[in-house]
Amino acid sequence: MGEPIRVLHVDDDPELAETTASFLERDDDRFVVETATGASEGLDKLAEGEFDCVISDYEMPATDGLAFLETVRETYPELPFILFTGKGSEDVASEAISSGVTDYLQKESTVEQYTVLANKVSNAVDRYHARRAVERSEHQLRRTYERITDGFFTVDTDWQYTYVNEEGAHLVDQSKDELLGTTVWEVFPDIVDTPFEDALRTAMETRQTTTAEAHYPAHDTWYEVRVYPDEEGISIFFQDVTERKERERTLTALHEATREIGRAERPA
């Protein structure tokens, strides 16, 4: 038995709602089904508990299934919602799909319909959980990118910025809004014919990791850049290495001066 799938079934016919719940729980032992006899009770139960899917009738006295769907979507925009209705027509199905229903099934007088309904619920919930897992992973990844000390950009295959961390925006003296949606070449036209352009284009075209270290005159700054390709474009990690380059220059100058002194003190 896997993780429980909590289902809310809303139908103004309490006997049919209980029958449906019994068949669903018998068909898949992961299902835990609660029932409500109208939209108002259904909304109360949604507010009180956590559910993985809503099944709703279409024709109900106070609020029909599509009006109920609209209300549910205001608070739970991604929650799977299946319309299970005795009112079967192309107009209802079309309106349901246009309204954003996850799936649609017409009620029949056979027990096989419950197996079909169970499959629709299971598939919808699996997709829902997969999307949420991806969203959690992306959120965690973005938090990581915001904590790193490097600047970090992602650029798609059209060269548009799709992600910019705070440090990256700070290092190039731009805001995130100024970068997102624009292209590398619009924001930094002066990197053309520099090691930076070579590194970016090589990574994008060959799908090989590249690096570059060069001076950027517009900021009077030395940057070290590492470019990693993937199927969506490239990821760019970079940092300001101006202080390191200045220390290297100073050490080189001191070393050269020491050598000059040594040569000058040598007997002729």
C-alpha positions as CSV (number, residue, x, y, z in Angstrom):
1,M,0.0,0.0,0.0
2,G,1.4,3.4,-1.0
3,E,0.7,6.8,0.4
4,P,-3.0,7.4,1.0
5,I,-4.9,9.4,-1.7
6,R,-7.4,11.6,0.1
7,V,-10.5,12.2,-2.1
8,L,-13.4,14.5,-1.5
9,H,-16.6,13.5,-3.4
10,V,-19.3,16.1,-3.6
11,D,-22.8,15.0,-4.7
12,D,-26.2,16.0,-3.6
13,D,-27.3,12.4,-3.6
14,P,-25.8,11.1,-0.3
15,E,-26.6,7.4,-1.1
16,L,-24.8,7.6,-4.5
17,A,-21.9,9.5,-2.9
18,E,-21.4,6.7,-0.3
19,T,-21.7,4.0,-3.0
20,T,-19.1,5.7,-5.1
21,A,-16.8,6.1,-2.1
22,S,-17.2,2.4,-1.2
23,F,-16.3,1.3,-4.8
24,L,-13.3,3.6,-5.0
25,E,-11.9,2.4,-1.7
26,R,-12.5,-1.2,-2.8
27,D,-10.8,-0.6,-6.2
28,D,-7.7,1.0,-4.8
29,D,-6.6,0.5,-1.1
30,R,-4.8,3.9,-1.2
31,F,-8.1,5.8,-1.5
32,V,-9.6,7.5,1.6
33,V,-12.9,9.1,0.4
34,E,-14.9,11.7,2.3
35,T,-18.3,12.8,1.0
36,A,-20.2,16.1,1.0
37,T,-23.7,16.7,-0.1
38,G,-23.1,20.2,-1.6
39,A,-20.6,22.8,-2.6
40,S,-20.8,24.7,0.7
41,E,-20.1,21.6,2.7
42,G,-17.4,20.6,0.3
43,L,-15.6,23.9,0.7
44,D,-15.8,23.6,4.5
45,K,-14.1,20.1,4.3
46,L,-11.5,21.4,1.9
47,A,-10.7,24.2,4.4
48,E,-10.5,21.7,7.3
49,G,-8.4,19.0,5.8
50,E,-5.9,18.1,3.1
51,F,-7.1,16.4,-0.1
52,D,-5.4,15.1,-3.2
53,C,-8.5,15.2,-5.5
54,V,-12.1,16.5,-5.7
55,I,-14.8,14.6,-7.5
56,S,-18.0,16.6,-8.1
57,D,-21.4,16.1,-9.5
58,Y,-22.6,18.7,-12.1
59,E,-26.2,19.3,-11.2
60,M,-26.6,20.3,-7.6
61,P,-29.3,22.4,-6.0
62,A,-27.5,25.5,-4.8
63,T,-24.3,25.5,-6.9
64,D,-23.5,23.5,-9.9
65,G,-20.3,21.6,-10.4
66,L,-18.6,24.2,-12.6
67,A,-19.4,27.0,-10.2
68,F,-18.0,24.9,-7.5
69,L,-14.9,24.3,-9.6
70,E,-14.4,28.0,-10.1
71,T,-14.6,28.6,-6.3
72,V,-12.2,25.7,-5.6
73,R,-9.7,27.1,-8.2
74,E,-9.5,30.4,-6.4
75,T,-7.9,28.8,-3.4
76,Y,-6.5,25.5,-4.8
77,P,-5.5,26.3,-8.4
78,E,-3.7,23.0,-9.1
79,L,-5.8,20.6,-7.1
80,P,-7.2,17.8,-9.4
81,F,-10.9,18.2,-10.0
82,I,-12.9,15.5,-11.8
83,L,-16.5,16.2,-12.9
84,F,-18.5,13.0,-12.4
85,T,-22.0,13.7,-13.7
86,G,-25.2,12.2,-14.9
87,K,-25.8,15.2,-17.2
88,G,-23.9,14.0,-20.3
89,S,-23.7,16.3,-23.3
90,E,-21.0,17.7,-25.5
91,D,-21.9,21.2,-24.2
92,V,-21.3,20.2,-20.6
93,A,-18.0,18.5,-21.4
94,S,-16.8,21.4,-23.5
95,E,-17.7,23.9,-20.8
96,A,-16.0,21.7,-18.2
97,I,-12.8,21.5,-20.2
98,S,-12.9,25.3,-20.8
99,S,-13.3,25.9,-17.1
100,G,-10.2,24.0,-16.3
101,V,-11.6,20.7,-15.0
102,T,-8.9,18.0,-14.7
103,D,-11.1,15.2,-16.2
104,Y,-14.7,14.4,-17.0
105,L,-16.7,11.2,-16.7
106,Q,-20.4,10.6,-17.3
107,K,-22.2,8.5,-14.8
108,E,-23.5,5.1,-16.0
109,S,-25.5,2.3,-14.5
110,T,-22.6,-0.1,-14.4
111,V,-20.0,-0.9,-11.7
112,E,-17.2,-0.7,-14.3
113,Q,-17.6,3.1,-14.2
114,Y,-16.0,3.1,-10.8
115,T,-12.9,1.4,-12.0
116,V,-12.7,4.0,-14.8
117,L,-13.2,6.8,-12.2
118,A,-10.5,5.3,-9.9
119,N,-8.0,5.3,-12.8
120,K,-8.8,8.9,-13.6
121,V,-8.3,9.9,-10.0
122,S,-5.1,7.9,-9.6
123,N,-3.6,9.3,-12.8
124,A,-4.6,12.9,-12.0
125,V,-3.1,12.6,-8.5
126,D,0.1,11.1,-9.7
127,R,0.6,14.0,-12.1
128,Y,-0.3,16.5,-9.4
129,H,2.2,15.0,-7.0
130,A,4.9,14.9,-9.7
131,R,4.3,18.6,-10.4
132,R,4.5,19.5,-6.8
133,A,7.7,17.5,-6.3
134,V,9.3,19.4,-9.2
135,E,8.1,22.7,-7.9
136,R,9.5,21.9,-4.4
137,S,12.8,20.8,-6.0
138,E,13.0,24.0,-8.1
139,H,12.2,26.2,-5.1
140,Q,15.0,24.4,-3.1
141,L,17.4,24.8,-6.0
142,R,16.6,28.5,-6.3
143,R,17.2,29.0,-2.6
144,T,20.6,27.4,-3.0
145,Y,21.4,29.6,-6.0
146,E,20.5,32.7,-3.9
147,R,22.9,31.6,-1.1
148,I,26.0,30.9,-3.2
149,T,28.6,33.6,-3.4
150,D,29.0,33.4,-7.2
151,G,26.8,35.2,-9.6
152,F,24.5,32.8,-11.4
153,F,22.5,33.2,-14.6
154,T,20.6,30.8,-16.8
155,V,20.2,31.6,-20.4
156,D,17.9,29.7,-22.9
157,T,18.7,28.7,-26.4
158,D,17.4,32.1,-27.7
159,W,20.0,33.7,-25.4
160,Q,17.4,35.2,-23.1
161,Y,18.0,35.3,-19.4
162,T,15.6,33.0,-17.6
163,Y,17.1,33.1,-14.1
164,V,19.3,35.7,-12.3
165,N,20.4,35.4,-8.6
166,E,20.8,38.5,-6.4
167,E,24.6,38.2,-6.4
168,G,24.7,38.0,-10.2
169,A,22.6,41.1,-10.6
170,H,24.8,42.9,-8.1
171,L,28.0,41.9,-9.8
172,V,27.0,43.3,-13.2
173,D,25.3,46.4,-11.7
174,Q,21.8,45.5,-13.0
175,S,18.5,44.6,-11.5
176,K,16.9,41.2,-12.1
177,D,14.0,42.9,-13.9
178,E,16.5,44.6,-16.3
179,L,18.0,41.2,-17.2
180,L,15.1,38.7,-17.2
181,G,13.5,38.3,-20.6
182,T,16.3,40.2,-22.4
183,T,19.1,38.6,-24.3
184,V,22.8,38.5,-23.4
185,W,23.7,40.6,-26.5
186,E,21.1,43.3,-25.8
187,V,22.4,43.8,-22.2
188,F,26.1,43.3,-23.0
189,P,26.8,44.1,-26.6
190,D,30.4,45.0,-25.8
191,I,31.3,41.4,-24.9
192,V,31.3,40.5,-28.6
193,D,34.7,39.5,-29.8
194,T,35.9,38.9,-26.2
195,P,36.8,35.7,-24.4
196,F,33.3,35.9,-22.7
197,E,31.6,35.6,-26.1
198,D,33.8,32.7,-27.1
199,A,33.0,30.8,-23.9
200,L,29.2,31.4,-24.1
201,R,28.9,30.5,-27.8
202,T,31.2,27.5,-27.5
203,A,29.2,26.0,-24.6
204,M,25.9,26.7,-26.4
205,E,27.1,25.2,-29.7
206,T,29.3,22.3,-28.7
207,R,27.5,21.4,-25.4
208,Q,30.9,21.4,-23.7
209,T,31.7,23.1,-20.4
210,T,33.9,26.2,-21.0
211,T,35.7,28.8,-18.9
212,A,37.0,32.3,-19.4
213,E,38.8,34.9,-17.4
214,A,39.1,38.4,-18.8
215,H,38.9,42.1,-18.1
216,Y,35.6,43.8,-18.8
217,P,36.3,47.5,-19.5
218,A,32.7,48.7,-19.0
219,H,32.9,47.8,-15.3
220,D,36.7,48.0,-15.0
221,T,36.4,44.5,-13.6
222,W,38.0,41.1,-14.1
223,Y,35.5,38.3,-14.2
224,E,36.1,34.5,-14.0
225,V,33.3,32.7,-15.9
226,R,32.3,29.1,-16.0
227,V,29.6,28.0,-18.5
228,Y,27.7,24.7,-18.3
229,P,25.4,23.6,-21.1
230,D,22.1,21.6,-20.7
231,E,19.1,20.8,-22.9
232,E,17.5,24.2,-22.1
233,G,20.5,26.4,-22.8
234,I,23.4,27.3,-20.5
235,S,24.1,28.0,-16.9
236,I,26.7,30.7,-16.1
237,F,28.6,30.9,-12.8
238,F,30.9,33.9,-12.5
239,Q,32.7,36.0,-9.9
240,D,34.7,39.2,-9.6
241,V,38.4,38.3,-9.5
242,T,39.7,41.9,-9.7
243,E,41.4,41.8,-6.3
244,R,43.0,38.5,-7.1
245,K,44.3,39.9,-10.4
246,E,45.6,43.0,-8.7
247,R,47.4,40.9,-6.1
248,E,48.9,38.8,-8.9
249,R,50.1,41.9,-10.7
250,T,51.6,43.3,-7.5
251,L,53.4,40.1,-6.7
252,T,54.7,39.9,-10.3
253,A,55.9,43.5,-10.1
254,L,57.6,42.8,-6.8
255,H,59.2,39.7,-8.1
256,E,60.5,41.5,-11.2
257,A,61.8,44.4,-9.0
258,T,63.6,41.9,-6.8
259,R,65.2,40.3,-9.8
260,E,66.3,43.7,-11.1
261,I,67.9,44.6,-7.7
262,G,69.6,41.3,-7.7
263,R,71.0,41.9,-11.2
264,A,72.1,45.4,-10.3
265,E,74.0,44.2,-7.2
266,R,75.8,41.5,-9.1
267,P,79.5,42.3,-9.6
268,A,80.3,43.3,-13.2
